[in-house]
Amino acid sequence: MTTEITAFHVGSFLIHFAANLVALAIVAYALYFRRHSRRDLLMAYATINVGLFLVMTIFSLYDAGIGIGFGLFAILSIIRIRSEEFSTTELSYVFSILAIALINSFGIDPQIPSVVEILFLVLLNAIAILVIYFMDHPHFLRTVGRQQITLDTIHSNEHDLRADLERRLNVRVLDYAIAHVDYVREITVLNVRYANEAQA
């Protein structure tokens, strides 16, 4: 179904796009980049968000169907760069960026949004921002650290491995995942989560 684009569509689009850019700047730069300092992911978050916003705007204007939009959202939500390992925190930011793009891309109509509609849009963006703000706040996660380490040995059982990690790091190990074992060089690569406070 073809939709004739009018000046009111453009005005509504600009308001929604402005809301999207503000929410994107807060989540991607003010929260993620200032806390984690990964410039490459900052660029990825921005391009994914704006790209999804523009595509969903087209779907919304031309009645492409909400099912297609959520199908695209599902596909984008599982994208991973194979040469790069992402933490759960970084994937959570991806999900938030996608959600913000969806929130702001719907409701672009041939009329300027009312004050109530704008306030509702602001409320939805604020909820998405506040969730990521508190869940990734340093005060909530200040006692938990994450590190990838390489051991110059291979342990035959879990108890010895955990004891060796705690001895070397002088921390209480919460959990770990073995990323790679090299029996030729006798090394073990692990991703370790630990309590930051040193053991007594």
GIQUI-V641321 format. One record per pair of residues at least 24 apart in sequence whose C-alpha atoms are under 10 Angstrom apart, sorted by sequence separation. I is the first residue (numbers start at 1). J is the second residue. D is the distance in whole Angstrom. If there is no record, write none. Layout:
i & j & d
I & J & D
I & J & D
This chain:
i & j & d
52 & 76 & 9
74 & 98 & 10
100 & 124 & 8
101 & 125 & 10
170 & 194 & 10
171 & 195 & 6
172 & 196 & 8
21 & 46 & 9
24 & 49 & 7
73 & 98 & 7
99 & 124 & 10
100 & 125 & 7
103 & 128 & 9
165 & 190 & 10
169 & 194 & 9
170 & 195 & 10
171 & 196 & 6
172 & 197 & 8
24 & 50 & 9
73 & 99 & 8
99 & 125 & 9
100 & 126 & 10
145 & 171 & 10
170 & 196 & 9
171 & 197 & 7
172 & 198 & 7
100 & 127 & 10
146 & 173 & 10
154 & 181 & 8
161 & 188 & 10
165 & 192 & 9
169 & 196 & 10
170 & 197 & 9
171 & 198 & 5
172 & 199 & 7
21 & 49 & 9
48 & 76 & 9
73 & 101 & 10
100 & 128 & 7
144 & 172 & 10
145 & 173 & 9
146 & 174 & 10
148 & 176 & 9
150 & 178 & 10
153 & 181 & 9
154 & 182 & 8
166 & 194 & 9
170 & 198 & 6
171 & 199 & 6
20 & 49 & 8
21 & 50 & 8
73 & 102 & 8
96 & 125 & 10
99 & 128 & 8
100 & 129 & 9
144 & 173 & 10
145 & 174 & 9
146 & 175 & 10
147 & 176 & 10
148 & 177 & 9
149 & 178 & 10
150 & 179 & 10
153 & 182 & 9
154 & 183 & 8
165 & 194 & 10
169 & 198 & 9
170 & 199 & 6
171 & 200 & 9
20 & 50 & 8
144 & 174 & 9
146 & 176 & 9
148 & 178 & 10
149 & 179 & 10
150 & 180 & 9
151 & 181 & 10
152 & 182 & 10
153 & 183 & 9
162 & 192 & 10
169 & 199 & 10
170 & 200 & 9
97 & 128 & 9
148 & 179 & 9
150 & 181 & 10
154 & 185 & 10
155 & 186 & 10
70 & 102 & 9
96 & 128 & 7
97 & 129 & 10
153 & 185 & 9
154 & 186 & 6
155 & 187 & 10
166 & 198 & 10
167 & 199 & 10
17 & 50 & 9
20 & 53 & 8
69 & 102 & 9
96 & 129 & 8
152 & 185 & 8
153 & 186 & 5
154 & 187 & 6
155 & 188 & 9
166 & 199 & 9
152 & 186 & 6
153 & 187 & 5
154 & 188 & 6
96 & 131 & 9
151 & 186 & 9
152 & 187 & 5
153 & 188 & 6
154 & 189 & 10
17 & 53 & 8
96 & 132 & 7
151 & 187 & 5
152 & 188 & 7
153 & 189 & 10
16 & 53 & 9
17 & 54 & 9
150 & 187 & 7
151 & 188 & 5
152 & 189 & 9
150 & 188 & 6
151 & 189 & 6
93 & 132 & 7
149 & 188 & 8
150 & 189 & 4
151 & 190 & 8
17 & 57 & 10
66 & 106 & 10
92 & 132 & 8
149 & 189 & 6
150 & 190 & 6
13 & 54 & 10
16 & 57 & 10
148 & 189 & 7
149 & 190 & 6
150 & 191 & 9
148 & 190 & 6
149 & 191 & 7
89 & 132 & 9
92 & 135 & 10
93 & 136 & 9
147 & 190 & 8
148 & 191 & 4
149 & 192 & 7
13 & 57 & 8
57 & 101 & 10
61 & 105 & 10
92 & 136 & 10
147 & 191 & 6
148 & 192 & 6
41 & 86 & 10
45 & 90 & 10
49 & 94 & 9
52 & 97 & 10
53 & 98 & 9
56 & 101 & 8
57 & 102 & 9
60 & 105 & 8
61 & 106 & 9
146 & 191 & 7
147 & 192 & 5
148 & 193 & 9
48 & 94 & 9
52 & 98 & 7
53 & 99 & 10
55 & 101 & 10
56 & 102 & 7
59 & 105 & 9
60 & 106 & 6
61 & 107 & 9
89 & 135 & 9
146 & 192 & 6
147 & 193 & 7
49 & 96 & 9
50 & 97 & 9
51 & 98 & 10
52 & 99 & 10
53 & 100 & 9
54 & 101 & 9
55 & 102 & 10
56 & 103 & 10
57 & 104 & 9
58 & 105 & 9
59 & 106 & 9
60 & 107 & 8
61 & 108 & 7
89 & 136 & 8
145 & 192 & 8
146 & 193 & 4
147 & 194 & 8
45 & 93 & 8
46 & 94 & 10
49 & 97 & 6
50 & 98 & 9
52 & 100 & 10
53 & 101 & 5
54 & 102 & 10
56 & 104 & 9
57 & 105 & 5
58 & 106 & 10
60 & 108 & 7
61 & 109 & 8
145 & 193 & 6
146 & 194 & 6
41 & 90 & 8
45 & 94 & 7
48 & 97 & 8
49 & 98 & 6
52 & 101 & 6
53 & 102 & 6
56 & 105 & 6
57 & 106 & 7
60 & 109 & 9
61 & 110 & 9
144 & 193 & 7
145 & 194 & 5
146 & 195 & 9
44 & 94 & 9
45 & 95 & 10
48 & 98 & 7
49 & 99 & 9
50 & 100 & 10
51 & 101 & 9
52 & 102 & 7
53 & 103 & 9
55 & 105 & 9
56 & 106 & 7
57 & 107 & 9
58 & 108 & 10
144 & 194 & 6
145 & 195 & 6
146 & 196 & 9
45 & 96 & 10
46 & 97 & 8
49 & 100 & 8
50 & 101 & 7
53 & 104 & 7
54 & 105 & 7
57 & 108 & 7
143 & 194 & 8
144 & 195 & 5
145 & 196 & 6
9 & 61 & 9
38 & 90 & 10
41 & 93 & 10
45 & 97 & 7
49 & 101 & 5
53 & 105 & 5
143 & 195 & 5
144 & 196 & 6
145 & 197 & 10
36 & 89 & 10
41 & 94 & 9
45 & 98 & 9
48 & 101 & 9
49 & 102 & 9
52 & 105 & 8
53 & 106 & 9
142 & 195 & 9
143 & 196 & 5
144 & 197 & 9
36 & 90 & 9
141 & 195 & 10
142 & 196 & 8
143 & 197 & 7
50 & 105 & 10
141 & 196 & 10
142 & 197 & 10
5 & 61 & 9
4 & 61 & 9
32 & 89 & 10
3 & 61 & 6
4 & 62 & 9
32 & 90 & 8
2 & 61 & 8
3 & 62 & 6
87 & 146 & 10
1 & 61 & 9
2 & 62 & 6
3 & 63 & 9
1 & 62 & 6
2 & 63 & 8
32 & 93 & 8
1 & 63 & 6
31 & 93 & 10
1 & 64 & 8
28 & 93 & 8
27 & 93 & 8
28 & 94 & 9
28 & 96 & 10
27 & 96 & 8
28 & 97 & 8
27 & 97 & 8
24 & 96 & 9
24 & 97 & 7
27 & 100 & 9
23 & 97 & 9
24 & 98 & 10
24 & 100 & 7
20 & 97 & 10
23 & 100 & 7
24 & 101 & 8
23 & 101 & 9
21 & 100 & 9
20 & 100 & 7
21 & 101 & 9
19 & 100 & 9
20 & 101 & 6
23 & 104 & 9
19 & 101 & 10
20 & 102 & 9
20 & 103 & 8
21 & 104 & 9
17 & 101 & 9
19 & 103 & 10
20 & 104 & 6
16 & 101 & 10
19 & 104 & 7
20 & 105 & 8
18 & 104 & 9
19 & 105 & 10
16 & 103 & 9
17 & 104 & 7
16 & 104 & 5
17 & 105 & 8
15 & 104 & 9
16 & 105 & 7
16 & 106 & 8
13 & 104 & 9
16 & 107 & 8
17 & 108 & 10
13 & 105 & 8
16 & 108 & 7
13 & 106 & 10
15 & 108 & 9
13 & 107 & 9
14 & 108 & 9
12 & 107 & 8
13 & 108 & 6
12 & 108 & 6
13 & 109 & 8
11 & 108 & 9
12 & 109 & 6
13 & 110 & 9
15 & 112 & 8
16 & 113 & 9
10 & 108 & 9
11 & 109 & 9
12 & 110 & 7
13 & 111 & 10
14 & 112 & 10
15 & 113 & 8
31 & 129 & 9
9 & 108 & 7
10 & 109 & 9
11 & 110 & 9
12 & 111 & 6
13 & 112 & 9
19 & 118 & 9
23 & 122 & 9
8 & 108 & 9
9 & 109 & 6
10 & 110 & 8
11 & 111 & 8
12 & 112 & 5
13 & 113 & 10
32 & 132 & 9
8 & 109 & 7
9 & 110 & 5
10 & 111 & 9
11 & 112 & 6
12 & 113 & 6
20 & 121 & 10
24 & 125 & 10
27 & 128 & 9
31 & 132 & 8
32 & 133 & 9
35 & 136 & 9
8 & 110 & 5
9 & 111 & 6
10 & 112 & 9
11 & 113 & 9
12 & 114 & 10
16 & 118 & 9
19 & 121 & 8
20 & 122 & 10
23 & 125 & 6
27 & 129 & 6
31 & 133 & 7
35 & 137 & 9
6 & 109 & 10
7 & 110 & 8
8 & 111 & 5
9 & 112 & 8
15 & 118 & 8
19 & 122 & 7
22 & 125 & 9
23 & 126 & 8
26 & 129 & 8
27 & 130 & 9
30 & 133 & 10
35 & 138 & 9
5 & 109 & 10
6 & 110 & 7
7 & 111 & 9
8 & 112 & 6
32 & 136 & 9
5 & 110 & 8
6 & 111 & 9
7 & 112 & 9
8 & 113 & 9
16 & 121 & 8
20 & 125 & 8
23 & 128 & 9
24 & 129 & 9
27 & 132 & 8
31 & 136 & 9
4 & 110 & 9
16 & 122 & 10
19 & 125 & 8
23 & 129 & 7
27 & 133 & 8
31 & 137 & 9
3 & 110 & 10
26 & 133 & 9
